[in-house]
Amino acid sequence: MSKIETHTFTNGLRLIYERPKNSLPITSIYAYCNVGSVHEPDSIRGAAHFIEHMCFKGTKKIPKSKDIFAVYDNVGAFLNAFTEKRYTRYVVKASDEYAHNCIDMVSDMMLNSTFNRKEFVKEEKVVVEENLRDRDNAESDLGDLTESLLYKGSSFSFPIDMIEYHRDGPFDYDKIMQFYRHFYRPENIVVSIVSQLPFKEIVRMVQESYFSKVVKSLPLKTTHPLYAMQLSTVQTQGLQCVLMKKPGINTVHMNISFLTCNQTSRDKHVLNLLKHILSGTFGSKLTTLLREQNGLTYTSGASTTYYEHAGDFTIYAQMNNEKVFRNGSRESKGVLPLIINMLNGLIKKGVSDAEFKTAKRNFRGKIQIELEDSSVLAGHNGRDLVLYSDPDNIIPYSRFFEHYIEPITRADILAVIHKYFKKERMVVTMVSEHLPNQTAVERECQRLVS
């Protein structure tokens, strides 16, 4: 069985490594910078996402973005990057023979970007276009609306990026550069690599890259007060229902959310298994209830999110605006009352033994299937080291099920349902051009037993 190995370089950069579960000569590289939208002050909201873009626009060594892309294109490598609320990650997959080139290139991009002023101005226009595209996405608006209510008063209530961040004129170049230089430093970066190449060889490759060459600039974990995350005290405010009118969206997009636990709570894993019961299998409760039995929705599901101070459990459904309350006749219930009835059933009885056992078997099977993908392992290891900082407590993905999920009982699931599925923790949001009556929505949600 392969084990996780780590190495901290003299400049503070942390490397985490694992051999893949397959025999393919593929190296997966996940480079995490411990900065996201939650670190932004009001004056430069959207900065983390914009900096991610600028890291592709040229370095001291390779000034033009097309030449950066050529490095990856010429070896058939996959390259992408993502800005999250809590961190920014750069992802590369390539043949083992080109691992050295790719490690060197991504280190150059992250630590030596030049932020050419002409490219700076041009790329913000590209980011504006990306936000305009996202503005057409009802699910994106729904998610932003939901989190603004759930995490009100904290840094996590703000969207990662939105068109409104760019309407007061272009970004202040000096403020963006100050933000970049503060966070994009070796001691604030985790490089996670899964490869057939030996650990010693990977250490040597990183040692020869800019990840190691760039010197330590600030004491580890030093954060300017201007960039500190704001973690609000978790407050339950009673049932909140907010409906957003969005022209051009004919269907109703709905979230029913409950404020839950933070990312270090054991409850997180119990809630994740409950999520799997509701929407993780072909015969899940939501699919069976809304689609198979009643023909109401094509799209529904459940999701969980966890941050430093709190998290949420969210049920999502998309439906015809005429099916929110009824399914044709007055006697036949629509999506919202059916979900409320399902939640009341969970509160009263929990989940059945058959649902529980099926979900566990399916959960285990999906993890086993994912183990063949080295990028899943690299993402898991890097994310955990960024968020929790202690490599000794990182559970390999291959042991995730037996460590976190196998010990869960049906009584545990009922306990978290009773703990979190309450009206005072409940947020209901909808986005559509054709919204239902808000009073009727609130009345229906008040039926939740709590």
N, C-alpha and C positions, 0 to 999 in steps of 0.2 A: 504494500500500500504506500503510495506516494505521500510525502509529508510537506507541510508548508515550511518554507525557510525564509528568513528575513536578513536584511543587512542595512545598517545605517551608515551612510558615508560621513566623512568629517565635516562637510558643509550642512549636514542635517537632513539631506534627502533620504527617504526611506524606500527600500526595495522589498517587495514581497513576491515570492516565487513558488510555483508548484508545477510538477510534471502533469501533462494531460492524461486523460483516461483512455485516449485512443493512440494509435501508432502513426498518425499523419505527421509529416514534417512541417507543421504549421506553428508559428509563434504568434500568440495573442498578446498585445500590449495595451494596457489601460493606464494612462497617466492622469491622475487626479490632482487638480489644484484645489486646495481647501478654501474655495471662495465661491459664493453664489449670490443670487439676488438679495438674500437676507442680510448681506453685509453692506449694502449700498445706502448711503445717506440720501435724503430727499433730493438734493441738488443734482445727482447723477443717476437717477433710477434708470435701469436698463444697461448700466455700465458693464456688468459681468458678461452679459450676452454679446455686447458690442466688442469687448476685448477678445472673446472667443473668435469672433469674425476676423479681427485684426491680426490674430496670430497666424492666419493663413495668407497674409498680404505682403510678406517679405521680411527677411532677416538681414543682419549685417553680412552674413556669408552668401545668402541667396536673396538679392533685393526684390525679385519679381515673383509674384504669386504663381504665374504659369510655370516657372522653373521649379518651384516647390512641388506643385502637382506632378510635374514630370518625373521627379524622383520616385514617387509612388507608382505612377502609371507605368514607368519603364520596367518595374519588377512585378507588376500585377497585384499590387497590394491594395487592401481595403483601408480607407481613411474616412473618419468622420469625427465630429465633436458635438457635445451636448452641454447646454447650460441648465443646471437644475437650481432649485431654491437654495440648496445647501452646499453644492460643489459644482465644479466644471470638469468634465472628463473628455479626454482625447483618446480615440480608439484606432488602433492599427492592427491589421492581420496580414501576415505575409509568410512566404516560404522561409524556413529556417535559415537558408543561405543568405537571405537578405535582412535578417533580424538586426544585424549591426547597423546597416544603412538606415533602417527605419527608426531605431532607437536614437541614433544621432540626429536624424532629421526632426523628429518630434521634440527632442530636447532643444534644438535650435529654435524651432517655432515658438515654444513656450517661454524660453528664457532670453532670446535675443531678437524678438520682434522689434522692428525699427519704428513702427507707427509713422510712416511717411505721411506728411500733412495732406498731400493731394489724395492719397488713398484713404486717409482718415475721413475726409469730407465725402468722398464718393461712396465709401462703404456704409456710412450712416444712411445714405439714401437707399442702399440695398436692404438694410435692416428695416427701414420704414416700409419698403415693399413687402418684406416678409411679414411684418405686422399687419399690413393691409390684407394680405392673404389670410392670416389667422383671424382677422375680424369677420371673415365670411364663415367661420367655423363656429357653429352654435355650441358644440361640446366644449370648445375652448372657453367661450364666454360663460358657459354654465359652470365649469370648473373654477374659473376666477371668481365668479359671484359666490359660489359655495365657500371657498376658502376665505374670502373677505369677511364672511359672517362667522365661520367657525373659529378663525384665528385673529379676530379683531383685537387690536391693541398690540400685536406682535409683528415682527418683521415678516412673518410667514403669511400675513394677510395680503401682501402686495403681489401682483403678477410678476413673473420673471421679466417680461417685456410687454409693452403695449404701445399703440400709436400715440397715446396721450403723453408718453414720456418724451416725445420728440417734437411736440407742437410749439414749444417755446423757443425754438431755434436750435442750432446745432450744439452738440456737446462741447463743453469747455475742454480744450485739448489738455491743458495743464492738470486739471482735476482728474481726467481719465488716466493720464500718465502716472500721476501720484498713486491712484488706486491700483494700477497695473504693477508698478514697482513695489508696492507694499505687499501684495499677495503673491505675485508670481516670482517666488524665490525658493531655492532648493528645500529649505526647512519647512516649507508649506506645501510640498508636493510629495505624493506617493506614487511610485511606479509599480504596477502589478503586472507580472509576466508569467504566462503559462507556455511552456516550450519543452520540446524533447532535448534541447540543448542543455548541457549540465549547468547547474547553478553557478559554479565557479566561472564558467565561460560567460554567463549572463552578467555576473558581477563585473567581469573585465570589460564587457561591452558598455555597460552603464558608466563604469569608471572612465572610459575613454570618451564619453559623450559630454555634452554641455551640462547634463544633469549633475555631473560631478565636478566639472571644471569651473563652473560659476561659483564664486566664493560665497560664504555665508554673509548675509548683509545685516541681519537683525537678530536679536536673541530669539530662540525658538519660542513660539506661542505668544510673542509680543503682538498685540493688536491695538491699533490706534482707537481711542474711544469713539471717534467719528464713524468707524466701520464696525462697531460692536453690534452683534445681534440683539434685538429687543425681544425678550421672552416674557410675554404677559402672563399674569396669574390666570390659570384656567377658570373661566367664569361660566356658569350655566345661567342663561338668561330667559329660560322658558322657551316654548315653541316659537320658532321664527319661520315665517313663510314669506318669501320674496319672489315675485314674478317679474321677469324682464321681457319687455316687448322688443322683438327684433324683426323688422320688416324683411320679407323674403324667405322666412323660415316657416314652412307650412306645417310641419309636424311639431309636436311638443316634446322638448327634451327636459327630463325631470331627474333631479337628484333628491333622494331622501337620505340624510346624513345624520350621524350621531357622533358627538365629541367623545373620544375614547382616551387611550393611554399614551404615554410617551414612548420613545424608541428603545428604552432600556427595560421596560416592564415585561414580565413573563406573560402578561395578558395578551401581548402582541401576537404570540404564536397561536394562542387559542383562537383569537379573532381571525387569524389567517386561515385556520382550518374551517371555521364557520363560514368564511368567505367562499372557501372551496365547496362547501356543501350547498351554498346558495347558487354558485355560478361556475364552479370549476370543472363540471363534468357534463357530458351530453344529456344526462338525465337529471340535471340539477333542479333544485326547487323552483328557481325563477323561470327557467326554460319550460319546465313541465307545466307550471301554473299559467304563465302568460301566453306561451306560444302553443304548446301541444294541446292543452285542455281547452283554451279559450280563443286561440287564434288572434290574439290582440297585438302582439309585437313581434317584430323581426329581431330587434336589438334590445337586449337587457343584460345586466350583469351586476357584480358587486366588486368593490375595490377597497383597499385599506391604505392608509398613509400614516407615517409616524415621524414626528420631529422631536427636538430636544425637550419640549415642554408638554406636548399633547399630540393626539392623532385623531383620525376619524375612520369610521366605517360607513361606506356610501353605497347605496343601491341606485342604479341608473336604469332608466327606461326611455325609449323613444316611441312615440305613438301618434296616431291620428288624433287631432284635437277633439274629435267627437267621441273618443274612447277613453278620455280621462276618467269619467265617472260611470259611464254605461257602455255596454257592449250591444248596441242595437236597441233592444227593448228596455223598458224601465226596470224590469225585474233582473236583467242580466248585468252583473257588475263589471265596471271598467277597471283599468289598470290600477289607479290609486286605491280604491277600496279593497281590491284583491291583495295588494301588497300590505295594506294595513291589517287585513285579516291574517295574512301569513305571519306578520310580525307578532300579532297578538297570540297566534298559535305557538310561536317560538317562546314567547314570554311565559305562557301557561305550561307548556309541555316540553320545551326544548326540541331536540332533534331525535329522530327515531334511531333505533339500533342499526337498522339497515342503511340509513343515510350516513351514519357515523362510520360504519365499517367500509362502505363503498368509497367515501371521501378519503379515508386514510390510505386505502389501497391505491386509489387513483393518484393521490398526492405523492406517494412513494414512487409510483410508476413514472410520473412526469419528471421527478428529480433524476431518476435513473436514465431517462431518455436525454435529459439536458446535460448529463455528465459527459456525453461524447463531444459537446461543443466547448472547446477550450476558452472561448470568449466569455461564456457563462461563469466559469471558474475565475477568470481574471477579474471580471467585474465584481463578483462576490467578494473576493479577497481584498481588492483595492478599496471598495466602498466601506467594508467593515473596518479596515485600518484607518481610513480617513475619519470615520464617525466615532470610533471607539478607542483608537490610539494604542491599544494594547495587543500586540501580535500574539502573545501567549494565550489570549482568550478567544482567538478567532477559530471558529469551528469550520473545518473544511466542508465544502458543499456536499461531498460524498457522505459525510456523517450528519448532515443537517437534519434529515428525517429522524434518525434514531435518537438524536440528542434533544431536539425541540418538539417534534410532532408525535412520535410514538408514545411518550408518557402521558399525553393529554387524554382525559376521560370525558364521557358525556356529561358528567357532573360539572366539570370545568367549563364546558360550553354553556350549560345552563347558567352558571355563575356569572360569566361575562355578559350574557344576555340581560340578566337582571341588573347587573351593575351599570351597563351603558345604554341599553335601549329604553330610554326614558324621555318623556316629553320635554323636560327642562334641558335635555342635551340635544334636542332634535332641531335640525335645520332642513327646510324643504324649499327647493329652488326650481324654477321653471323658466325656460327660454323659448319663445315662439312669437310669430306674428299674431297667432290666434290663441290667446291665453284664456284659460277657464276663469270663472269667477273666483276671486281671491277668498271671499268669505266662505264659499262652499269648500274650497281647498282646506282652509283652516278648520272648518267644522269636521271634515272627514278625518284630518290628522289628529284632532282631539279625541278620536275614538281609541287611540293607542292606549292600551292598558299599562299603567305605570304607577 
